[in-house]
């Protein structure tokens, strides 16, 4: 039986709400905005948030320490191990990226123009998970908000992602970062790991109501 949904996507989440999510990996956590949104939906889930920016991480860690089942980890995730330079947007930290931002980014988001380079620790999620003392509880939801760096994160997390049930990832439609991962690349990489694109949960628009970016939901194929 086909049911027509008339409520906004954030209410029904295209089947995600009906899943028994036990663990959430919050990749690119910033100050915990995603956790604030997802926690009421899955109040008992264990959350592990990854954020590389030291000053931003301090705020995130303070929030995590005051909550149950929430761990904050001060690293970036990618496809290498070691250290990497990050472009920190000093006036708007959520848009900071390992990738260089474009002129269009500064035009659309003037607060991203002021930047400084910082060194951050980077690791692959697969290696990090092997060293993590506690196995991830099933079912697993992975969220990525890494400002165009998605392909690197996925390459370093194939084992973990393969065992997940759902992935939410931000996708940039406009070219906001140099060499950013495209939507088609994300679809291809996640399809290889057994996921199918489900729908968009949310999107950002410019002044002419054209899509700049959106949050895409992928779910494991039955």
Secondary structure as the mmCIF struct_conf table of DSSP 4:
data_model
#
loop_
_struct_conf.conf_type_id
_struct_conf.id
_struct_conf.beg_label_comp_id
_struct_conf.beg_label_asym_id
_struct_conf.beg_label_seq_id
_struct_conf.end_label_comp_id
_struct_conf.end_label_asym_id
_struct_conf.end_label_seq_id
BEND BEND1 UNK A 7 UNK A 7
HELX_RH_AL_P HELX_RH_AL_P1 UNK A 9 UNK A 12
HELX_RH_3T_P HELX_RH_3T_P1 UNK A 13 UNK A 18
BEND BEND2 UNK A 19 UNK A 19
STRN STRN1 UNK A 23 UNK A 27
BEND BEND3 UNK A 28 UNK A 28
TURN_TY1_P TURN_TY1_P1 UNK A 30 UNK A 32
HELX_RH_AL_P HELX_RH_AL_P2 UNK A 33 UNK A 38
TURN_TY1_P TURN_TY1_P2 UNK A 39 UNK A 41
BEND BEND4 UNK A 42 UNK A 42
TURN_TY1_P TURN_TY1_P3 UNK A 43 UNK A 44
STRN STRN2 UNK A 46 UNK A 50
HELX_RH_AL_P HELX_RH_AL_P3 UNK A 54 UNK A 65
TURN_TY1_P TURN_TY1_P4 UNK A 66 UNK A 66
BEND BEND5 UNK A 67 UNK A 69
STRN STRN3 UNK A 70 UNK A 73
STRN STRN4 UNK A 76 UNK A 77
BEND BEND6 UNK A 78 UNK A 80
STRN STRN5 UNK A 82 UNK A 89
TURN_TY1_P TURN_TY1_P5 UNK A 90 UNK A 91
HELX_RH_3T_P HELX_RH_3T_P2 UNK A 93 UNK A 95
STRN STRN6 UNK A 97 UNK A 97
BEND BEND7 UNK A 98 UNK A 99
HELX_LH_PP_P HELX_LH_PP_P1 UNK A 100 UNK A 100
STRN STRN7 UNK A 101 UNK A 101
HELX_LH_PP_P HELX_LH_PP_P2 UNK A 102 UNK A 102
HELX_RH_AL_P HELX_RH_AL_P4 UNK A 103 UNK A 108
HELX_RH_3T_P HELX_RH_3T_P3 UNK A 110 UNK A 112
BEND BEND8 UNK A 113 UNK A 113
STRN STRN8 UNK A 115 UNK A 123
HELX_RH_AL_P HELX_RH_AL_P5 UNK A 125 UNK A 131
BEND BEND9 UNK A 132 UNK A 134
HELX_LH_PP_P HELX_LH_PP_P3 UNK A 135 UNK A 137
BEND BEND10 UNK A 138 UNK A 139
STRN STRN9 UNK A 140 UNK A 144
TURN_TY1_P TURN_TY1_P6 UNK A 147 UNK A 148
HELX_RH_AL_P HELX_RH_AL_P6 UNK A 150 UNK A 155
TURN_TY1_P TURN_TY1_P7 UNK A 156 UNK A 157
HELX_RH_AL_P HELX_RH_AL_P7 UNK A 158 UNK A 162
TURN_TY1_P TURN_TY1_P8 UNK A 163 UNK A 163
BEND BEND11 UNK A 165 UNK A 165
STRN STRN10 UNK A 166 UNK A 172
BEND BEND12 UNK A 173 UNK A 174
STRN STRN11 UNK A 177 UNK A 177
TURN_TY1_P TURN_TY1_P9 UNK A 178 UNK A 179
HELX_LH_PP_P HELX_LH_PP_P4 UNK A 180 UNK A 182
HELX_RH_AL_P HELX_RH_AL_P8 UNK A 183 UNK A 192
TURN_TY1_P TURN_TY1_P10 UNK A 193 UNK A 194
STRN STRN12 UNK A 195 UNK A 205
TURN_TY1_P TURN_TY1_P11 UNK A 207 UNK A 208
BEND BEND13 UNK A 209 UNK A 209
STRN STRN13 UNK A 211 UNK A 220
#
